Protein backbone atom coordinates (compact mmCIF):
# COMPACT_ATOMS: atom_id res chain seq x y z
CA UNK A 1 0.00 0.00 0.00
CA UNK A 2 1.36 3.44 -0.82
CA UNK A 3 2.41 5.84 1.95
CA UNK A 4 -0.34 8.40 1.35
CA UNK A 5 -3.05 5.74 1.76
CA UNK A 6 -1.44 4.47 4.96
CA UNK A 7 -1.19 8.01 6.33
CA UNK A 8 -4.88 8.65 5.60
CA UNK A 9 -5.80 5.29 7.11
CA UNK A 10 -3.94 5.81 10.40
CA UNK A 11 -3.92 9.56 11.03
CA UNK A 12 -5.31 10.68 13.36
CA UNK A 13 -4.40 7.53 15.29
CA UNK A 14 -6.49 5.72 17.80
CA UNK A 15 -4.95 5.63 21.26
CA UNK A 16 -4.44 1.90 20.82
CA UNK A 17 -2.46 2.29 17.58
CA UNK A 18 -0.54 5.25 19.01
CA UNK A 19 0.54 3.47 22.17
CA UNK A 20 1.41 0.23 20.38
CA UNK A 21 3.72 2.08 17.98
CA UNK A 22 5.08 4.29 20.76
CA UNK A 23 5.97 1.25 22.84
CA UNK A 24 7.98 -0.24 19.96
CA UNK A 25 10.98 2.07 20.46
CA UNK A 26 12.65 -1.31 20.88
CA UNK A 27 11.40 -4.74 19.71
CA UNK A 28 8.76 -6.27 22.00
CA UNK A 29 6.30 -9.11 22.13
CA UNK A 30 2.60 -8.55 22.78
CA UNK A 31 2.78 -8.91 26.55
CA UNK A 32 5.71 -6.48 26.64
CA UNK A 33 3.59 -3.97 24.70
CA UNK A 34 0.68 -4.45 27.11
CA UNK A 35 2.95 -3.83 30.13
CA UNK A 36 4.65 -0.82 28.48
CA UNK A 37 1.30 0.83 27.71
CA UNK A 38 0.04 0.11 31.23
CA UNK A 39 3.19 1.76 32.66
CA UNK A 40 3.13 4.74 30.27
CA UNK A 41 -0.53 5.51 31.00
CA UNK A 42 -0.30 4.65 34.71
CA UNK A 43 -3.03 2.06 34.26
CA UNK A 44 -5.44 4.31 32.35
CA UNK A 45 -5.20 2.09 29.27
CA UNK A 46 -5.09 -1.66 29.74
CA UNK A 47 -4.90 -3.35 26.38
CA UNK A 48 -6.23 -6.85 25.91
CA UNK A 49 -4.15 -9.38 24.02
CA UNK A 50 -6.81 -9.67 21.28
CA UNK A 51 -6.71 -5.92 20.71
CA UNK A 52 -2.91 -5.84 20.63
CA UNK A 53 -2.51 -8.79 18.28
CA UNK A 54 -5.37 -7.66 16.04
CA UNK A 55 -3.82 -4.19 15.72
CA UNK A 56 -0.32 -5.61 15.20
CA UNK A 57 -1.67 -7.89 12.47
CA UNK A 58 -3.17 -4.89 10.63
CA UNK A 59 0.02 -2.89 11.13
CA UNK A 60 2.12 -5.76 9.83
CA UNK A 61 -0.09 -6.01 6.74
CA UNK A 62 0.36 -2.24 6.24
CA UNK A 63 4.14 -2.59 6.72
CA UNK A 64 4.28 -0.45 9.85
CA UNK A 65 5.73 -3.27 11.92
CA UNK A 66 7.57 -6.48 11.09
CA UNK A 67 8.18 -9.68 12.99
CA UNK A 68 11.63 -9.28 14.51
CA UNK A 69 11.82 -12.84 15.78
CA UNK A 70 9.48 -15.70 16.48
CA UNK A 71 10.69 -18.15 19.10
CA UNK A 72 9.37 -19.96 22.16
CA UNK A 73 5.79 -19.02 21.18
CA UNK A 74 6.70 -15.32 21.53
CA UNK A 75 6.43 -13.23 18.40
CA UNK A 76 8.56 -10.12 18.80
CA UNK A 77 7.62 -7.08 16.73
CA UNK A 78 9.74 -4.19 15.50
CA UNK A 79 8.63 -0.84 14.09
CA UNK A 80 9.56 -0.15 10.44
CA UNK A 81 10.70 3.13 8.88
CA UNK A 82 7.09 3.68 7.75
CA UNK A 83 5.88 3.08 11.31
CA UNK A 84 8.47 5.54 12.63
CA UNK A 85 7.35 8.13 10.10
CA UNK A 86 3.72 7.68 11.16
CA UNK A 87 4.42 7.93 14.89
CA UNK A 88 6.47 11.09 14.30
CA UNK A 89 3.62 12.61 12.25
CA UNK A 90 1.14 11.74 14.99
CA UNK A 91 3.39 13.18 17.71
CA UNK A 92 3.64 16.43 15.71
CA UNK A 93 -0.16 16.49 15.32
CA UNK A 94 -0.60 15.96 19.05
CA UNK A 95 1.98 18.66 19.81
CA UNK A 96 -0.06 21.11 17.73
CA UNK A 97 -3.26 20.14 19.56
CA UNK A 98 -1.54 20.50 22.92
CA UNK A 99 0.01 23.88 22.05
CA UNK A 100 -3.32 25.23 20.81
CA UNK A 101 -5.12 23.95 23.90
CA UNK A 102 -2.57 25.60 26.21
CA UNK A 103 -2.81 28.86 24.29
CA UNK A 104 -6.60 29.05 24.58
CA UNK A 105 -7.19 27.20 27.86
CA UNK A 106 -7.73 30.43 29.84
CA UNK A 107 -10.64 31.48 27.64
CA UNK A 108 -12.78 28.82 29.26
CA UNK A 109 -12.26 30.00 32.82
CA UNK A 110 -15.44 31.18 34.46
N, C-alpha and C positions, 0 to 999 in steps of 0.2 A: 504494500500500500504506500502511496506517495506521502511525503512529509506533510503537505498542506491538509490532506484528508485526516491524517492522524491528529494534527494540531486541532482541527475543527471538532474531531470526535472527543478529544480529551480535555480541551480547555473551554470553560473553566473546569477544573478537576473536582471530582467528589472528594470528600475528606478521606474516604477509604483509599482511593487511587493515590492521592497526595501522600498520605502517610506510608503507604507501601513503598512508593518510589523513594521517599525521603529516608526511609529506614535502610535502603539498599546502598548506602554510602560505602558499604563493604558487603561482600557476598553473604547471604543468610538463607537459612531454610525457613519454611512457613512458621514454625513455632518461634524461631528467633525474631521474625517480623512481628508476630503477635506480641511478644514480650517487649520489643523495642517501642512499639506504638503505645502499649500500656504505660511504659515508663515516660515516654515523651509527653503524653497527654495526662499524666498523673491519674490514670484510671478512668478518665472521661470517655475514652474510646476503647472498647474491648472488642477486638475483631474475632469472629468465629473462624474456624479453620475452613469451612465451606466458602465463606466470603473471600478469605485470603487466596485460597487456591483457585477459585473461580476467576477472581480479578487477575491473578498471576497468569492464568491460562490465556485470558484475553490479551494481556500485555505481551505475552510471549508470541502470540499469533500476530500482533501488531509490531513486533520487533523492538519493543521497549525494554524487555528483559530477555535474558537467555539462561539456559540451564548451565550453571558453572560446573557442577559435578552432581553425580547421582550415585550415592553409595550408602549401604546400610539402611535402606528404605528412607533416606533423607535426601530430598532433592534440594540442592542449593542453587539459589538464583542470583544473578548479577545484572546490574543495570547496564544498558547499552548506551552508545553515544546519543542515539535518538531519545532514549529515556532521560539522559542527563539534560539534553536540550529542553525537553518538555518540563522537567522539574524546575529548571532555571527560569523558563518563561512563566510558569505558574508562580514561582516565588516573586518575580518582578511584578506580576499582576496583583498579588497579595500585598506587596509593599505599597503599590499605588493606592489600593483600597485603604490600607492602614494609615498612610500619610493623609489622605483626604478626610478620613474619619477624625483623625487627631486635629486637623485644621478646623473642622467645622463642629467639633464636639460641643463647644461652649454655646453654640446657638440653640441648643436644646435644653439648656438650664432654665429652670422655672424661677 
